[in-house]
């Protein structure tokens, strides 16, 4: 019997990467708001439309991502113990947990920045919240994809 920890971790990270990729593509028309929420290259109508889409999924995705990243966290700890805290395992765990902590530290604030604002309300608030949440989604995509790649490299290293 083989150890399923890396496979399960890769599966959960794949789900997370997929969710963040879809969110990033939904937000593509407003990516410029990540740098400056007052970008003239994003119309108010486009910002409101993307904002309204995110408001529809904002209560579905955080619990899904919480479950997936909690699962990865538990599996990461199992992997560390199984490997005897080997250097490759420690590097993998540090990359994942540092990025996860940075994302979680902003998560509630950035979600509220969209959830608490009406899409047809103050456009400055719509743009601010949208830019912050889009940036957080890009950070999440970086976290899940980079950790997924490191899981694959970790397994190759151990073979």
N, C-alpha and C positions, 0 to 999 in steps of 0.2 A: 504494500500500500504506500502511495506517495503522499507527501505533505501537501494539503490543499490550501494552506495559508496564502502562498503567493498568488495562486489562481483566484481565490476569493477576493483578495486585496485588489488584484488587477481588474476583476469584474466590477467591484464597487467603484473603483477609480474611473473605470470606463463609463459607468452610468453618470458619475459626476461630471466627467469631461464632456459627455454628450449633452447634458443639461446646460452646462455653461456655454457650450458652443452654440446651441440653439438660441439661448438668451442673447449671446453676442451678435448673432445674425439678425435677430429681431431688432436689436438696438443699432444696427449698422447705420441707418440714416442719421442717428444722433451721436455717433462716436466723437465728433468734434466737441461735444459738450463736456467730455471728460477733461479736456484741457482748459476750456473756458466756457462757462455756461451761457455767456452772452455772445457766442459765436454767430456772426451774421450769415454763416453758411448753412445754418439750420433754421428753417422757418418755424414760427410759433405753431403753425398747424401741424407740422410734422412732429414737433416735440409733444404736442398734446395727444396726437394719435398713438405714438409709441408709449407714452405715459399711460394712456387708457388700456393698452394691451397688457402692460406690466401689472396694472392694478387688478386685472382679472386673474392673474396667476400668482400673485404675491403671497397668498395664503396656502397655496398648494406646494410650491417648490421648497420653501425653507424646511418643512418637516421631512420631506423626501431627502434633501441634502443632509439634514441632521442625522437621519438614520444611516445613510450611506457613509458619512464621514465618521460617525460613531463606530460603525462596523470596521472601517479601516483602522481607526485608532486602537480598537481592541486587538485586531489582527496584527498591527504593528508591534504591540507589546508582546504578543505571543511569539512573533518572529524574533524579537530581541532576546527573549528568554531562551527560545530554542537554539539560537545561534551563539549563546553564551556572550551576548553583547559584543559580537565581532565588530571590527571597524567598518566594514561595508554596511552592516545592519544599523550601526549607530548613525552613520552619515545619512542613510535613507530616512531613519526616524527623525533626525534633526531637521532635515529639509522639509519633511512633511509637517511636523508639529510647529515649527517656527512660522511657516506660511499659514497654517490653520489658525494659530493664535492671532496673527495680524489681521486675518479676515474676520474672525469671530469678534474681535475687539471693535470693529466698525459695523458689523452686521445689523444690529437692532436700529442704530441711528440711521443708516442708509436706507433700510426698509421703511422706517417711519417717514423719511424724506419723500417717499413716493406714496405710501399708503395713507398718510394723514393729509395729503394735498389733493384737492379736486382737480381732475384733468382740465376742466373748464375754468379753473380758478386763476389766481395770480400767476401769470406766465413766468415770472422770475423764479417763483418757488417751484413750479413745474420743471423748469430747466435745471435749477440747482439740484433738486432731488434726482432727476433723471441722469444727470452727469455723474453724480456720486455713485449711484447704483450701477450704472454701466461700467464704471471703473472697477467697482468691487467684483462684478461678474468677470471682467477680464483677469483680475487677480486670482479669482477662483479657477478660471480656466488654466492659468499658468500653474497654479498649485496642483490641480489634479493631473494635468498632462505631464508636468515635470516629474511628479511622484510616480506616475504610471511608467514612464520611461526608466526611472531609477529602479523600479521593481523588476522590470525586465532585465536591466543590466546587472542587478544584484543576483538574480537567478543564474545568469550566464557566468558571472564571476564564481559562483559556488560550484558550478559543474566542472 
